[in-house]
Amino acid sequence: MSQEKLNRLLSSEEKVVKKPQNFPALPVNTMTQLHALEQFLADDNNLSAISLYLARYIDSTSIENSVRKLLTKIITNNLAQKFSFQGRKSKLKFESL
């Protein structure tokens, strides 16, 4: 989904963005929950819908703040500690998700 389309959909006319139907509970805390989330997001319609839903956490002034906010909504610290971006130090690869 393009940024332009996302901005249009989230314009002032858009009052409420609802969580997609059958969306797994967030934040995920186990690998099983994480895999269920990945399967859910494999469907393009689900991916688009959740992108719109999570867009409300985007801070237009800071990419870093946006990433932190989004990650805390998606994955618990307990599970996130098992990952590094490239899987270094015996951790799982976050980039492979």
Buried (B, 14 or more C-beta within 10 A) or exposed (E): EEEEEBEEBBEEEEEEBEEBEEBBEBBBBEEEBBEBBEEBBEEEEBBBBBBBBBBEBBEEEEEEEBEEBBBBEBBBEEBBEEBBEEEEEEEBEBEEE
